[in-house]
Amino acid sequence: MTASSKAKGAHAPVKLVLASASPRRLQLLERVGLTPDLLNPSDVDEIPHKRETPRALSIRLAKEKASRALEMPLVKELGPNTFVLAADTVVGLGRRILPKAETIDDALDCLSLLSGRSHWVYSTVCLVAPGKKLSTRCVETKVRFKRLSREDVDSYIASNEWRGKAGGYAIQGRAEAFVRLLTGSYSGVIGLPLFETVSLLEGAGYPVFHSWMTAPQSEV
Ligand SMILES: Cc1cn([C@H]2C[C@H](O)[C@@H](COP(=O)(O)OP(=O)(O)OP(=O)(O)O)O2)c(=O)[nH]c1=O
């Protein structure tokens, strides 16, 4: 980069991209007063590598999603002062990676594994700042479920809330009634650890608090 192109970049408008198709991630970001200029989901292969741990998978996929988004024409068009955020959430039981439940059988398998036990939710946020500087934070949250009765499971399956969710449940819905204990980041379990996301953005020079001051006031 030449001195003149660097100077040009410094004056380009600041843009934020959320590389995600997850409506939860957008809602979480908006909860802390940040609205992306572009939603640009990245399509990555989420199959774990052989012997990959749940934590390593979450970190790798968040990085891949962010890097893939950088290559997209719509993102490039935003200019040199663009920040790209991506995230990935993996539910693990020991070294075992639970699937993103797509079928009733997936969800039933997950719920029977989670019943009466503690598991870990690994949520990684990856930020690519202008100049392609990449940084990540992986947040580990321990979640303990009550022992699930037949009725709990059947009614939860009927709710359909498990569909497309890592580990076959969504803590932001009815499954919160199954959670005896949570140690870590609630927003991380839903899909985007907010403390870490805001810290990464601030650390990379994104004007987080300027956005707070210019955004319309909201009732909470
Ligand atoms: C454990 C848990 C997961 N989830 C969701 C978050 C993620 O959307 C999903 C895990 O899949 P991810 O692959 O992390 O995300 P995604 O494919 O839905 O979206 P994208 O890659 O485009 O950003 O599970 C909940 O919504 N609540 C929960 O309690």
PDBQT file of the ligand as one rigid body, heavy atoms in Angstrom, charges set to zero:
ROOT
HETATM    1  C1  LIG A 301     -26.651 -23.635  21.161  1.00  0.00    +0.000 C 
HETATM    2  C2  LIG A 301     -27.405 -22.639  20.321  1.00  0.00    +0.000 A 
HETATM    3  C3  LIG A 301     -27.119 -22.460  18.994  1.00  0.00    +0.000 A 
HETATM    4  N1  LIG A 301     -27.831 -21.559  18.241  1.00  0.00    +0.000 N 
HETATM    5  C4  LIG A 301     -27.545 -21.363  16.819  1.00  0.00    +0.000 C 
HETATM    6  C5  LIG A 301     -26.551 -20.239  16.526  1.00  0.00    +0.000 C 
HETATM    7  C6  LIG A 301     -26.168 -20.521  15.104  1.00  0.00    +0.000 C 
HETATM    8  O1  LIG A 301     -27.115 -19.896  14.233  1.00  0.00    +0.000 OA
HETATM    9  C7  LIG A 301     -26.313 -22.017  15.009  1.00  0.00    +0.000 C 
HETATM   10  C8  LIG A 301     -24.961 -22.648  14.878  1.00  0.00    +0.000 C 
HETATM   11  O2  LIG A 301     -24.586 -22.616  13.533  1.00  0.00    +0.000 OA
HETATM   12  P1  LIG A 301     -23.433 -21.724  12.926  1.00  0.00    +0.000 P 
HETATM   13  O3  LIG A 301     -22.788 -22.548  11.857  1.00  0.00    +0.000 OA
HETATM   14  O4  LIG A 301     -22.566 -21.154  13.994  1.00  0.00    +0.000 OA
HETATM   15  O5  LIG A 301     -24.186 -20.505  12.253  1.00  0.00    +0.000 OA
HETATM   16  P2  LIG A 301     -25.261 -20.450  11.095  1.00  0.00    +0.000 P 
HETATM   17  O6  LIG A 301     -24.956 -21.464  10.014  1.00  0.00    +0.000 OA
HETATM   18  O7  LIG A 301     -26.633 -20.518  11.702  1.00  0.00    +0.000 OA
HETATM   19  O8  LIG A 301     -25.071 -18.986  10.530  1.00  0.00    +0.000 OA
HETATM   20  P3  LIG A 301     -23.813 -18.325   9.749  1.00  0.00    +0.000 P 
HETATM   21  O9  LIG A 301     -22.758 -19.379   9.562  1.00  0.00    +0.000 OA
HETATM   22  O10 LIG A 301     -24.368 -17.853   8.434  1.00  0.00    +0.000 OA
HETATM   23  O11 LIG A 301     -23.376 -17.193  10.635  1.00  0.00    +0.000 OA
HETATM   24  O12 LIG A 301     -26.947 -22.475  16.188  1.00  0.00    +0.000 OA
HETATM   25  C9  LIG A 301     -28.834 -20.814  18.809  1.00  0.00    +0.000 A 
HETATM   26  O13 LIG A 301     -29.480 -19.997  18.127  1.00  0.00    +0.000 OA
HETATM   27  N2  LIG A 301     -29.110 -20.974  20.150  1.00  0.00    +0.000 N 
HETATM   28  C10 LIG A 301     -28.455 -21.846  20.928  1.00  0.00    +0.000 A 
HETATM   29  O14 LIG A 301     -28.759 -21.950  22.136  1.00  0.00    +0.000 OA
ENDROOT
TORSDOF 0
